[in-house]
Amino acid sequence: MIYEPLDGQERLLDILQNYFHNATTYYPDATDVGSTTYFSRVGINFIRKSAIAVSEVKPISPLFSRHINLLQSLASGLRDISDDPEAGPSPDYLFFVSLAYVQWLLLHKSDTITTETGRDLILAILQYRERVIPRKDIEDGFYNSYGWVFDDDWPDFVHRARKLGIVVPSPDEELPAGLSPLKYAENQEADHPVGDAVISVLHDHDVSIPLRSSSQTDDG
């Protein structure tokens, strides 16, 4: 049977929704690296190819709002972490897969990532890294399986977010009543614009590294 593109995209969104739902409660250990689909080159390739395919969904498509809902659920999952160490581990795996997914959405100019919901997901990723230092074994397992270096890709992500006017409010800054973190960040960026020459990156990095183009290799 041959499916029309809309049918294929709908099925893909179903799969993505299930994938990210499971990622929210997946807490891998070192033995999982390369031994499960979720934590392997296969899994990362799935994220990349899915982002490329979903980037074809345009605002006029009935599936556009479904993708928006998916991005919203990712932002909620990243923010749903407790300060109580007894509450359980943080969703570090969700952080890494969300970061990779959004990187490719940005690279392929997905219309959804520039919506308020998409921008809020970018902010949620930045806030997660500001609040939590993800486990090093998960970082190494995730990135080494694909030949990446997190310390290269993270500054680039922060740079791209900053170019969109998305920055993390300082911890000592109180949000005005009724103002969302995203709107507050946008207002702060408008009041204090930062040029491309100097990029203030989280955790004392001041670099900007171009995101790898998918044209370099079939996997990258």
Sequence and secondary structure as in RCSB ss.txt:
>XXXX:A:sequence
MIYEPLDGQERLLDILQNYFHNATTYYPDATDVGSTTYFSRVGINFIRKSAIAVSEVKPISPLFSRHINLLQSLA
SGLRDISDDPEAGPSPDYLFFVSLAYVQWLLLHKSDTITTETGRDLILAILQYRERVIPRKDIEDGFYNSYGWVF
DDDWPDFVHRARKLGIVVPSPDEELPAGLSPLKYAENQEADHPVGDAVISVLHDHDVSIPLRSSSQTDDG
>XXXX:A:secstr
    HHHHHHHHHHHHHHHHHHHHT    GGGTTTSGGGSHHHHHHHHHHHHHHTT  TTSTTHHHHHHHHHHHH
HHHH   S GGG    HHHHHHHHHHHHHHHHTT SGGGSHHHHHHHHHHHHHHHH    HHHHHHHHHTTT  H
HHHHHHHHHHHHHTT     TT    TT  HHHHHHHHHHHS   TTS  BTTTB        TTS S  
